Structures are given as C-alpha cells and as structure tokens.
Amino acid sequence: MKKAIEAIRKFNKERDWDKFHTPASLARSIAIEAGELLECFQWSEEYDREAVLDELADVLDYCLIMADKLDVDVEEVVLRKLEKNKLKYPVAKAKGKALKYDKL
C-alpha cells in the first residue's frame, strides 16, 4: 500500500489538489464513486470488468487519500474492525446467513 499511497500523494501534489481533500469532501467522493461502481450493475448481473475495476480503483483511491489525511494505518483499522465484526457475527450464529447482527 505504501507504493500506492506515495503515487497518489505525488499525483495530487502535482495538480495542487491536496487543498480540496478535506475529510468531508473525501467522504462525499467515496459515496459518489461507490454510486458509479453500483451503476456498473444497474440493469443486469452482467458487467464490464474493466469499468468495474476502474470504479473500484476510484473508490479505493479516495479511501486511501482519506486514510492518509487522517494518519491512519489502513491494515490496522481493517483488522481492528474485523475483530469487532467477529464479535457481532459469531460463526455459530452467522454462518450461511445474510442477516444483520441484531437479527441473528
């Protein structure tokens, strides 16, 4: 991830875009790009893989910028949240079920 984050920092610095990347603006951008990713599946289960990968990259790009802005170790927060989810979704109750934790 370090290589990707460094490349994103360089890209944004060259364009003087850093000033636009507030946490609120990044959160909005993540939601917008997630909507564009969802649009790839709007009318069918079939999809254009390249279009999906491009939109996924946009979502991840904004997520990485936000993590960088907030001085967050991405691996650490993902693993920490996974531990919380293990408590909310114990295997014995959640296995094979697509229910929210409060419905298990």
SEVOSE-270019 format. One record per residue (C-alpha): z, y, x; residue number from 0; residue in one letter; chain. Coordinates in steps of 0.1 Angstrom, whole numbers. Layout:
<site><Z>Z</Z><Y>Y</Y><X>X</X><num>NUM</num><residu>A</residu><chaine>A</chaine></site>
...
END
This chain:
<site><Z>0</Z><Y>0</Y><X>0</X><num>0</num><residu>M</residu><chaine>A</chaine></site>
<site><Z>6</Z><Y>23</Y><X>29</X><num>1</num><residu>K</residu><chaine>A</chaine></site>
<site><Z>-31</Z><Y>25</Y><X>37</X><num>2</num><residu>K</residu><chaine>A</chaine></site>
<site><Z>-40</Z><Y>33</Y><X>1</X><num>3</num><residu>A</residu><chaine>A</chaine></site>
<site><Z>-13</Z><Y>60</Y><X>-2</X><num>4</num><residu>I</residu><chaine>A</chaine></site>
<site><Z>-24</Z><Y>76</Y><X>31</X><num>5</num><residu>E</residu><chaine>A</chaine></site>
<site><Z>-61</Z><Y>76</Y><X>19</X><num>6</num><residu>A</residu><chaine>A</chaine></site>
<site><Z>-50</Z><Y>92</Y><X>-14</X><num>7</num><residu>I</residu><chaine>A</chaine></site>
<site><Z>-30</Z><Y>118</Y><X>3</X><num>8</num><residu>R</residu><chaine>A</chaine></site>
<site><Z>-59</Z><Y>127</Y><X>26</X><num>9</num><residu>K</residu><chaine>A</chaine></site>
<site><Z>-84</Z><Y>128</Y><X>-3</X><num>10</num><residu>F</residu><chaine>A</chaine></site>
<site><Z>-61</Z><Y>151</Y><X>-23</X><num>11</num><residu>N</residu><chaine>A</chaine></site>
<site><Z>-53</Z><Y>174</Y><X>7</X><num>12</num><residu>K</residu><chaine>A</chaine></site>
<site><Z>-90</Z><Y>179</Y><X>15</X><num>13</num><residu>E</residu><chaine>A</chaine></site>
<site><Z>-95</Z><Y>191</Y><X>-20</X><num>14</num><residu>R</residu><chaine>A</chaine></site>
<site><Z>-63</Z><Y>211</Y><X>-23</X><num>15</num><residu>D</residu><chaine>A</chaine></site>
<site><Z>-53</Z><Y>191</Y><X>-54</X><num>16</num><residu>W</residu><chaine>A</chaine></site>
<site><Z>-17</Z><Y>185</Y><X>-45</X><num>17</num><residu>D</residu><chaine>A</chaine></site>
<site><Z>-6</Z><Y>216</Y><X>-63</X><num>18</num><residu>K</residu><chaine>A</chaine></site>
<site><Z>-18</Z><Y>201</Y><X>-96</X><num>19</num><residu>F</residu><chaine>A</chaine></site>
<site><Z>2</Z><Y>168</Y><X>-92</X><num>20</num><residu>H</residu><chaine>A</chaine></site>
<site><Z>35</Z><Y>175</Y><X>-109</X><num>21</num><residu>T</residu><chaine>A</chaine></site>
<site><Z>53</Z><Y>145</Y><X>-124</X><num>22</num><residu>P</residu><chaine>A</chaine></site>
<site><Z>44</Z><Y>157</Y><X>-159</X><num>23</num><residu>A</residu><chaine>A</chaine></site>
<site><Z>7</Z><Y>161</Y><X>-151</X><num>24</num><residu>S</residu><chaine>A</chaine></site>
<site><Z>7</Z><Y>128</Y><X>-134</X><num>25</num><residu>L</residu><chaine>A</chaine></site>
<site><Z>23</Z><Y>111</Y><X>-164</X><num>26</num><residu>A</residu><chaine>A</chaine></site>
<site><Z>-3</Z><Y>126</Y><X>-186</X><num>27</num><residu>R</residu><chaine>A</chaine></site>
<site><Z>-31</Z><Y>115</Y><X>-162</X><num>28</num><residu>S</residu><chaine>A</chaine></site>
<site><Z>-17</Z><Y>79</Y><X>-162</X><num>29</num><residu>I</residu><chaine>A</chaine></site>
<site><Z>-18</Z><Y>78</Y><X>-200</X><num>30</num><residu>A</residu><chaine>A</chaine></site>
<site><Z>-53</Z><Y>93</Y><X>-201</X><num>31</num><residu>I</residu><chaine>A</chaine></site>
<site><Z>-67</Z><Y>68</Y><X>-176</X><num>32</num><residu>E</residu><chaine>A</chaine></site>
<site><Z>-49</Z><Y>40</Y><X>-194</X><num>33</num><residu>A</residu><chaine>A</chaine></site>
<site><Z>-67</Z><Y>50</Y><X>-225</X><num>34</num><residu>G</residu><chaine>A</chaine></site>
<site><Z>-100</Z><Y>49</Y><X>-207</X><num>35</num><residu>E</residu><chaine>A</chaine></site>
<site><Z>-91</Z><Y>14</Y><X>-194</X><num>36</num><residu>L</residu><chaine>A</chaine></site>
<site><Z>-84</Z><Y>4</Y><X>-230</X><num>37</num><residu>L</residu><chaine>A</chaine></site>
<site><Z>-117</Z><Y>18</Y><X>-241</X><num>38</num><residu>E</residu><chaine>A</chaine></site>
<site><Z>-134</Z><Y>-8</Y><X>-220</X><num>39</num><residu>C</residu><chaine>A</chaine></site>
<site><Z>-122</Z><Y>-34</Y><X>-246</X><num>40</num><residu>F</residu><chaine>A</chaine></site>
<site><Z>-125</Z><Y>-13</Y><X>-277</X><num>41</num><residu>Q</residu><chaine>A</chaine></site>
<site><Z>-150</Z><Y>-33</Y><X>-297</X><num>42</num><residu>W</residu><chaine>A</chaine></site>
<site><Z>-150</Z><Y>-67</Y><X>-280</X><num>43</num><residu>S</residu><chaine>A</chaine></site>
<site><Z>-132</Z><Y>-92</Y><X>-259</X><num>44</num><residu>E</residu><chaine>A</chaine></site>
<site><Z>-162</Z><Y>-90</Y><X>-236</X><num>45</num><residu>E</residu><chaine>A</chaine></site>
<site><Z>-161</Z><Y>-63</Y><X>-209</X><num>46</num><residu>Y</residu><chaine>A</chaine></site>
<site><Z>-179</Z><Y>-48</Y><X>-179</X><num>47</num><residu>D</residu><chaine>A</chaine></site>
<site><Z>-158</Z><Y>-60</Y><X>-150</X><num>48</num><residu>R</residu><chaine>A</chaine></site>
<site><Z>-169</Z><Y>-30</Y><X>-127</X><num>49</num><residu>E</residu><chaine>A</chaine></site>
<site><Z>-160</Z><Y>-5</Y><X>-154</X><num>50</num><residu>A</residu><chaine>A</chaine></site>
<site><Z>-126</Z><Y>-22</Y><X>-159</X><num>51</num><residu>V</residu><chaine>A</chaine></site>
<site><Z>-119</Z><Y>-22</Y><X>-122</X><num>52</num><residu>L</residu><chaine>A</chaine></site>
<site><Z>-128</Z><Y>15</Y><X>-119</X><num>53</num><residu>D</residu><chaine>A</chaine></site>
<site><Z>-105</Z><Y>24</Y><X>-147</X><num>54</num><residu>E</residu><chaine>A</chaine></site>
<site><Z>-77</Z><Y>2</Y><X>-133</X><num>55</num><residu>L</residu><chaine>A</chaine></site>
<site><Z>-81</Z><Y>19</Y><X>-100</X><num>56</num><residu>A</residu><chaine>A</chaine></site>
<site><Z>-78</Z><Y>53</Y><X>-116</X><num>57</num><residu>D</residu><chaine>A</chaine></site>
<site><Z>-45</Z><Y>42</Y><X>-133</X><num>58</num><residu>V</residu><chaine>A</chaine></site>
<site><Z>-32</Z><Y>28</Y><X>-101</X><num>59</num><residu>L</residu><chaine>A</chaine></site>
<site><Z>-42</Z><Y>59</Y><X>-82</X><num>60</num><residu>D</residu><chaine>A</chaine></site>
<site><Z>-22</Z><Y>82</Y><X>-104</X><num>61</num><residu>Y</residu><chaine>A</chaine></site>
<site><Z>7</Z><Y>58</Y><X>-104</X><num>62</num><residu>C</residu><chaine>A</chaine></site>
<site><Z>7</Z><Y>57</Y><X>-66</X><num>63</num><residu>L</residu><chaine>A</chaine></site>
<site><Z>5</Z><Y>95</Y><X>-64</X><num>64</num><residu>I</residu><chaine>A</chaine></site>
<site><Z>35</Z><Y>98</Y><X>-88</X><num>65</num><residu>M</residu><chaine>A</chaine></site>
<site><Z>55</Z><Y>73</Y><X>-67</X><num>66</num><residu>A</residu><chaine>A</chaine></site>
<site><Z>47</Z><Y>92</Y><X>-36</X><num>67</num><residu>D</residu><chaine>A</chaine></site>
<site><Z>56</Z><Y>126</Y><X>-52</X><num>68</num><residu>K</residu><chaine>A</chaine></site>
<site><Z>89</Z><Y>111</Y><X>-64</X><num>69</num><residu>L</residu><chaine>A</chaine></site>
<site><Z>95</Z><Y>95</Y><X>-29</X><num>70</num><residu>D</residu><chaine>A</chaine></site>
<site><Z>97</Z><Y>60</Y><X>-45</X><num>71</num><residu>V</residu><chaine>A</chaine></site>
<site><Z>91</Z><Y>27</Y><X>-27</X><num>72</num><residu>D</residu><chaine>A</chaine></site>
<site><Z>67</Z><Y>10</Y><X>-52</X><num>73</num><residu>V</residu><chaine>A</chaine></site>
<site><Z>76</Z><Y>-25</Y><X>-42</X><num>74</num><residu>E</residu><chaine>A</chaine></site>
<site><Z>113</Z><Y>-17</Y><X>-45</X><num>75</num><residu>E</residu><chaine>A</chaine></site>
<site><Z>111</Z><Y>-3</Y><X>-80</X><num>76</num><residu>V</residu><chaine>A</chaine></site>
<site><Z>88</Z><Y>-30</Y><X>-93</X><num>77</num><residu>V</residu><chaine>A</chaine></site>
<site><Z>111</Z><Y>-57</Y><X>-80</X><num>78</num><residu>L</residu><chaine>A</chaine></site>
<site><Z>142</Z><Y>-39</Y><X>-94</X><num>79</num><residu>R</residu><chaine>A</chaine></site>
<site><Z>126</Z><Y>-36</Y><X>-128</X><num>80</num><residu>K</residu><chaine>A</chaine></site>
<site><Z>116</Z><Y>-73</Y><X>-127</X><num>81</num><residu>L</residu><chaine>A</chaine></site>
<site><Z>153</Z><Y>-82</Y><X>-122</X><num>82</num><residu>E</residu><chaine>A</chaine></site>
<site><Z>162</Z><Y>-62</Y><X>-153</X><num>83</num><residu>K</residu><chaine>A</chaine></site>
<site><Z>134</Z><Y>-79</Y><X>-172</X><num>84</num><residu>N</residu><chaine>A</chaine></site>
<site><Z>147</Z><Y>-113</Y><X>-162</X><num>85</num><residu>K</residu><chaine>A</chaine></site>
<site><Z>180</Z><Y>-104</Y><X>-179</X><num>86</num><residu>L</residu><chaine>A</chaine></site>
<site><Z>162</Z><Y>-91</Y><X>-210</X><num>87</num><residu>K</residu><chaine>A</chaine></site>
<site><Z>139</Z><Y>-121</Y><X>-212</X><num>88</num><residu>Y</residu><chaine>A</chaine></site>
<site><Z>157</Z><Y>-152</Y><X>-201</X><num>89</num><residu>P</residu><chaine>A</chaine></site>
<site><Z>134</Z><Y>-182</Y><X>-197</X><num>90</num><residu>V</residu><chaine>A</chaine></site>
<site><Z>153</Z><Y>-202</Y><X>-222</X><num>91</num><residu>A</residu><chaine>A</chaine></site>
<site><Z>147</Z><Y>-177</Y><X>-250</X><num>92</num><residu>K</residu><chaine>A</chaine></site>
<site><Z>114</Z><Y>-161</Y><X>-240</X><num>93</num><residu>A</residu><chaine>A</chaine></site>
<site><Z>93</Z><Y>-189</Y><X>-226</X><num>94</num><residu>K</residu><chaine>A</chaine></site>
<site><Z>60</Z><Y>-191</Y><X>-245</X><num>95</num><residu>G</residu><chaine>A</chaine></site>
<site><Z>69</Z><Y>-162</Y><X>-269</X><num>96</num><residu>K</residu><chaine>A</chaine></site>
<site><Z>54</Z><Y>-128</Y><X>-271</X><num>97</num><residu>A</residu><chaine>A</chaine></site>
<site><Z>84</Z><Y>-111</Y><X>-287</X><num>98</num><residu>L</residu><chaine>A</chaine></site>
<site><Z>103</Z><Y>-81</Y><X>-277</X><num>99</num><residu>K</residu><chaine>A</chaine></site>
<site><Z>137</Z><Y>-88</Y><X>-261</X><num>100</num><residu>Y</residu><chaine>A</chaine></site>
<site><Z>156</Z><Y>-76</Y><X>-292</X><num>101</num><residu>D</residu><chaine>A</chaine></site>
<site><Z>137</Z><Y>-101</Y><X>-314</X><num>102</num><residu>K</residu><chaine>A</chaine></site>
<site><Z>144</Z><Y>-132</Y><X>-292</X><num>103</num><residu>L</residu><chaine>A</chaine></site>
END
